[in-house]
Amino acid sequence: MHARRGCASAARARGGRASVASAGLCPSDRGGTVTSENAIGTITMIGSGSAGATPDLMRVSLSIETRGDTVATAYARAGERADAVVNSLRADGVHGRDINTSGLTVRADTVWTDGNREQLVGYIAGTALTITLRDIADPGGKAKSPADGGPAAIIAHAVAAGGDDVRLGGLTLTVADEESLLARARDAAWDHALAKAEQYVSRADRTLGPVIEITENISGPTPQPRLAFAASKMSAEAAPMPVELGESELSTTIRVTWQLT
């Protein structure tokens, strides 16, 4: 009995994005079966995994905007307010490496007159800071309280120091050690892909061989709700605004191809 050269059978499982290609048993022209001398094949599976943790790092966007009759006056006022904010942050234990000047502007302040003409009324100077607050969570996974030097108190003190010229642009929460979080997500994704592959090859009466290829797609951390408000109506003793940390999550998806034996 002779088989046609190149004859193959393929079993596909589309729901799990799996494909098992085999050159093992082929039907002959006479209805019998023969075994190919070189039985080979591969299986490719998609695995996904995620890992979450309480955020322990907060980045706050804060800006200062002042007006003056001259460029020098507006610029000097902005500098004074920025110094007050930075001094407040340092007094609350924020290190210099975690206070970053991310913007500096000076522009004309104009209005439109009844004659539809633009009129100069002064100048506006502004500066922006990006502030990183670390170790913001207590052992219970909640934000540290204002009494313990938590993020809400640090932000409130900075706003009060800058006065009505301060604007908060928002905040983001994340995990300082993202690599550990990603390692857990990768383990979960691998286990997911491997479990599906083993199920399919068992049904196909084959076994998994060596891994041929791995590709990865990482997403995250998941965005946290942003907090944004103007400080122009705040009193000199701004009360801390509650901060809820929630959970930060990293996800990864892998595509693994095994050789079949």
Secondary structure by P-SEA (a helix, b strand, c coil): cccccccbbbbbbccccbbbbbcccccccccbbbbbcccccbbbbbbbbcccccccbbbbbbbbbbbcccaaaaaaaaaaaaaaaaaaaaaaccccccccccccbbbbbbbbccccbbbbcbbbbbbbbbbbbcccccccccccccccccaaaaaaaaaaaaccccccccbbbbbcaaaaaaaaaaaaaaaaaaaaaaaaaaaaccccccccbbbbbbbcccccbbbbbbccccccccccccccccbbbbbbbbbbbbbcc
